[in-house]
């Protein structure tokens, strides 16, 4: 066996014969002489050291090794074709990858909708996606790990980043219905609020490390995952701010209730959301698509939750 001598052309002939059902039909599809197709298959079999087709019948039939190796041949050709598409795109100035940093409060449904549309527009471009909170999103953009970021939980934008204003996210303060704060009628005092455990997102960045945003309690439990915070809120382990789109079903079902404080009106508060990127980052077609698509958003409500 001398696999180093294999050619992509031999693999394409192999796949075409298998798909066409005969050497003659494959030759017609490939616009070649039947003898050339037969020679390509014979050479491939010799190099692999196995018979790919049983030629004893009227039509060639794949052998057991042929069936197994056909799947490998298809995979090799798929990878090669993908390589060619990506190389051609890069030669035209299109990025091979888009790296995004997205705030944990950004609605998943909207993000899924954007990603689906991006995949349809740029099937050869891969996506690297990081979901972060607070200063970690801006930090990813500043250090070059992300081409653009979507900020939500960070109240200020670093001055050395360009920004596009997006539709806002509504935040509500919630607790479980059996929590002590849920029993208070009307507005909750600052003193009482400070005595109850507040669940807050932790900051994994150096940009805003050791800074607190919207923290009103002396007792805090910190976590980096919004799903964990959501579960702890429903378990009655504390109170906290959550995006309305995340807890809407819980509020409707009575698994969570809203609370009113000096900082948290009954209807909730609007959280500004921004897209940020470095002014010196050259935007190719793929990144330009993201900048244009985000700028055109009229709502952050997506098709999935």
N, C-alpha and C positions, 0 to 999 in steps of 0.2 A: 504494500500500500504506500502510495506517495501522494498524500493529500495536499502537499504544497503546490503540486502542478494543477490542481483543480482550477477551473475558470468559471466565472459567473455565467458565461455563455452556455457552458455544459449544464449548469444547474437550471437555467431558463429552458433549455431544450428538454431536460428531464421533466420539469413541471408541465411543460406544454404537451408532451406525449401522454403523460398521466391524465391531464385534463381533456385532451382530444380523443383519447381512446385508441389511437393508432399512429404509426410512424408517418403514414401518408397524410392523415389529417393535420398532424403537427407540422409537417413540411409545408402544407398549404398555408397554415396560419402564420408561419415564420417566413414565408416566401423563399424557401430553400428547396434544394433537391432532396428527395427522400434518402438518397445515399448519404448526404451530408448529415442528416438527422440521425440515421442509423450509426454512422461513424462516431458522432458525438456521444451517443449513449454507450456504445461499445468501449470507447476510450474512458468514459466515466466509470463504467463497471470495472475495467481493468485497474484503474487507479485506486478505486475503493476496495477492490478485492472481493466484491459480492455481485451476484446477479440481481439487477433491479427489475427486470421483466422476464416473464416466462413466455417464450416465443413459439411454444409447441402448438398452440391453437391458432384459430383464424385471426384473432386479434391478440396483441400482446397484453398480458395480465401482470399486474404488479406482484412481485414475490413478497413474502413476509418482511424481508429486509428492505425491499423497495417501499413498502407502505410506511415503515418506520422512518426511513431516510427522507421520504417525500416531505414529511412535516418539518424536518430539519432544513431541507432545501428551501421551503417556503419561508421559513423564519429568517434564513440568511438573506434571501432576496428582499424581504420586507425591510430588514435593517439597512441594506445597501440602498434601496430606493429612498428610505427616510434620510439617510446620509446625503444623498444627492439633492433632495429637496431642500434640506437645511443649508447645504453648502451654496446652492443657487440663491437662496433667500439672503444669506449673509453677504454674498457677492453683490447683491442689489442694495445693501445697506440695512437690511432687516436684522433685528436682534435674534439670536438663537434662544435666549432666555429672558424672561421678565421677572424680576425679583420685587415682590410687594410686601410691605409691612402694613398690617391692618389692625386698627383698634378693636379690642374685644367687644366694645359696645356697638360696632357697626353691624347692622342687621344681616344675618346669615343669608336670608332669602334674597336680598339685594345683591350680595356678593356672589351667590351661586348664579344668579341671572347674568351678571356681568361676565363671570368666568365662562359661562356657556356661550355667550355671544362672542367672546374673545376667541374661544377655541374654534368656533365656526369661521371666524375671519382670518385667524392665523393658526391653522392646524399644525404647522411645523415648529411653532415656538413653544417651548416648555415654560412652565410657571413655577416659581419658588415662592411659597406663601408662608409668612410668619404672622401669627396672631399674638399681639402684645398689648400692654396697657401702659398708660401714663407716659413717661419719658422714653420708654423703650422703642416706640414707633419712630419718633424723631431721631433717636440715636442711631437706628438702623439706616436711616437716610443720610445722616451726617457722615457716618463712617463708610458709606458706600456699599453696605451690604444689601440695601434696598434701593431700587431706582425711584420709587415714590412711596409715600406713606399716607395713610388715612388716619388722621388724629381725631380723637373724641374725648378721651378721659384726661388729656393734658389741657389745662385751661389757657395756657399761653403757647404761642408759636415762636420757636427760635428765630431771631431776626435775619439769620443768614439763609433762610429757606424761602422759596417762593410758595405762594399758597393759592388755592382755589376754594372758595366757599361752597360748601355742599348743604343740602337740606339737613335740618337738625334732627336729633333724636330726643324723644321725650323721656325724662327720668322721673320715677316715682319712688318715694320712700315706703318700704313695705315691711311687714312682719307677719308671722303666722297668726291665725285667729285666736290661738290659746296663749299668745305671748302677753306679758304684762302691759306693754304699750298699747296693745289692741283694745284693752279694757278702758282706756282713757277717752272720755268724751271731749270733743273739741281739740283745741291746739295744745300740744304737749310742751311743757315748759323746758327751758334750756337745762335747768337743774336735773329734772327727771331724765331727760334725754342723755345727759352726760353720765348718768349712773347705770345705763343699760349698755350691754355689749354691742358694739357696732362692728359689722362685718365689712371689711374694706379690701380692695385689691392692693396687692403689694407691688412695689416698683422694682423691676429687675434691671434698671438702668443706672448709670452714674450721672446722667444728665439732670435728673430730679431726685436723686437719692436723698433720703432723710427729709423730704418735703412732704407735707400732708395736704391733701386737697379734699374739701368737703368732709372732714373728720370732725365730729362734734361730741365725741365721747372720750372719757379717760380710759375706758376699757375697750380695746380693739383686738379683734382676731383678723389676721392678715393672710391672704392667699393669692396666688397668681392666676388661678383658674376661675372663670366666671361660672362654670357649671357647678363647681364645688360650693361657691358662694350661694348659688341658687338653691342647692340641696339643703344647705345649712339653714337658710332662711325658712324654707318650708318645714324644717324640723323644729323651728322655734328656738334656734340657738343664738339669735340676735336680730338686730334690725339693720337695714342697709338700703342704699340706693340701687335701683335696677332699671335697665331700659324697659319701657312699657311693652315693646314688642316681644320681650322675653317672658314677661310675667302676665301678659294679658289673659291667657287661658287659666292661670292660677287665680287671678282676681275674679274672673267670671265663675269659676268653680268653687270659690270660697276657700281655696287652699292658702291664699295670702290675702291680706287686706292693706289698704294704704293708711298712712298716718299723716297728720298735719302738724308741722312745727313752724317756727319762725323762718326757717330756711327751706321748708318743703310745703308749698301750697297744695290744697286738696287735688287740683287738676294736674299736679306735677310741674316740672320745669323743663324748658328747652335747653338741650345741650348742643352747643355749636360743634359742627363737624367740618373738617377741612382736609383737602388733599395738599400735601406738601412735597416739594422736590427741590433739588439743588439747581441753582441757576446755571452752573457750568456743566451740567450733565447733558450731553448731546442726545436729543430724543429722536430715535429712529421711528419707523412706521408703527411698530408694536406699542412702544411707550406713548407715542402720540395718540394712538387709539384710546388708551386708558385716560389720558388727560382730557381728550375731547368727550369721551363717554361720561366721565365723572362730572364734567362741567355742564353737561346737558341734563343731568338728573333733576327732576322736579320733585321727586319723593324718594325715600329710601325703602319704601314698601316693595318687597320682591315677590316672586312667584312661589317661593318655598320658605318654610320657617325652620 
